[in-house]
Amino acid sequence: MTRVVEADYLVVGAGATGMAFTDTLIDHADVGVAMVDRRHGVGGHWLEAYPFVRLHQASAFYGVASTLLGRGRVQRQGPEAGLQERATRSEICAYYERLLARLQESGGVEFFGSCEYVGDRTFVSRISGEWFAVPQHCRIVDANYLSPRIPAEKPPPFDVADDARVIPVNELARLQAAPSQYVIVGSGKTATDTCVWLLAHGVDPDAICWVRPREPWMLNRAVVQPDPVVFIGMVADTMQAAEEAASLEDLFLRLEDAGIMLRIDPSVVPTMAKTPTLAEWELEVLRTIEHVVRLGHIDRVQRGRVDLAGGSIAIADDAIVVHCAGEGLRYPPLVPVWGPEAITLQPIRAGFPCFGAALIGYVEATRDHDDEKNRLCPPSPLPDSMAGWARMSVLGARAAAAFGSEPDIKAWADRVALNPARIPPERAGSAELRATLDRVHAHTRPGLARLAELGGVEPS
C-alpha cells in the first residue's frame, strides 16, 4: 500500500537550500509542503560534518529569510574581533531543528526523514519500508541538485593499503593517541580548517605534511561582512580590478593587492578558485606549515609511503593520513530553475546559496508564469577555476539586475539579512555609503564587461 500525501510541493532535500525555499514559500503563499530527506533530520550535510567546523561566512548570510541565524553580533574578542559571528556545527543543527518545529506548527509543512525519493512523485522510508506518493498537481522541488559531497560520506578517492592509517576528517577529534605525523590531504576549506584545528591544539607545524594537489585562492573574510560599506566596497574594488586587469592571473593578483583575495603560499599563483572565506589570522597560522607536497592527486597510501600522480613521498610509519578530499561542491550544468519536471534550486546571487533559494521561494509564491520566473531568477554557477569565478560574478550580477528591477522583490530583498547587498534604512543616507555606491556605479559597467571577456561569457 502507498500512502498519498496531500501537498502542493514536494521538496526533495531538507538541507540549507530546501529549508530556505520552503520557509519563504509558506510565508508568502497559502500552500502545503512535504519535505523529504534521506537523513533523519533537517540541516543536510551539517548533520554529518566534522565536529570543529564553522561557517566560513558570517552567520547572518546563512539560514532562512524569516529567522536570523545567531544574534547578528560582532565578535568582541579573539582573533576575529570586529568580524561578525560564525556559527558552529551544533548551533546550525539546533537552528534547523527549531526552524522545522516552527514550520510544522504552522500546519503548512510535513517532514519525512530517513526517506529516499525514487522518482515519479514517490518516496520510500528507509526505516519502515513504507511507500508514499504525492498527487499529480504537486510540484517537485529538487534541493539536491548541488548538494555537496563530504569526506564523512564518501571513501577516499585513492587506494588504501591494509596497513595504512587513513581516516576521514570527522574521526580526527576522536583519536586516542597522537601519531608522530599528520598527513592532510586536500586543498579546500576542510583541509585548511583541519590544519588550523591541529595547530590550535598544540601540534607542531613540522609534524604536519600537507598534500595540496592545487593551490587555492580564498576570499578575505574581513571584506565579506553584513555591513554595506564593507561589502559594497569590496564589490567596487572588484569591479575596478577587473576593469584594469590584463588577464585572469592579473585580475586575481590585483584582487590580492586590494585585500580581497588571499593565497597561502605567496610564491605560487593558485589555479583553484572555489573561494571560501579565510581570515588573515588563519593565513598566518597556515603559513607555518612548510612541508607541502605538490605532486598532484594521491593514487595510493600505504604504511610509510604515499604514491601520487607526480611521484612518491615517504611518511612516518605511524602517520595518520586525514582524508579531506571529498568532492565538496559539485558542478552539474546550469538548468532553468523552473523546468517541466521540477523546480531545481541553484544559486542566483553569486556565492550566497541560501539567499538564492529564498529568492526562488519568494518568486514562486508571487509570480504565475514559469517563463517570467526564469527571467527573474537565472542561475549562476559555482566556481572552481579563475575563469569560473569570473563567469559566476558576471552571471550573478546580471541576475541581481533582473530581480532587483522588480519593486516588490527589491523591497523583500532589502528586508532579508541573507542578502549581502542589503542596505538597512538607517545606513542609507551616510556619506561614506554614498561615496562607496558612487565607486560601484563608476566601475561596474566596464568591470563586468572585462569579467565577461575573461570568463568567456557572451555580452548581454
Secondary structure, 3 states (H helix, E strand, C coil): CEEECCCCEEEECCCHHHHHHHHHHHHHCCCCEEEECCCCCCCHHHHCCCCCCECCCCHHHCECCCCECCCCCECCCCCCCCCECCCEHHHHHHHHHHHHHHHHHCCCEEEECCEEEEECCEEEECCCCCEEECCCCCEEEECCCCCCECHHHCCCCCEECCCCCEEEHHHHHHCCCCCCCEEEECCCHHHHHHHHHHHHCCCCHHHEEEECCCCEEEEEHHHCCCCHHHHHHHHHHHHHHHHHCCCHHHHHHHHHHCCCEEECCCCCCCCECCCCEECHHHHHHHCCCCCEECCCCEEEEECCEEEECCEEEECCCCCEEEECCCCECCCCCCCCCECCCCEECCCCCCCCHHHHHHHHHHHHHHCCCHHHHHHHCCCCCCCCEHHHHHHHHHHHHHHHHHHHCCHHHHHHHHHCCCCCCCCCHHHCCCHHHHHHHHHHHHHHHHHHHHHHHHHCCCCC
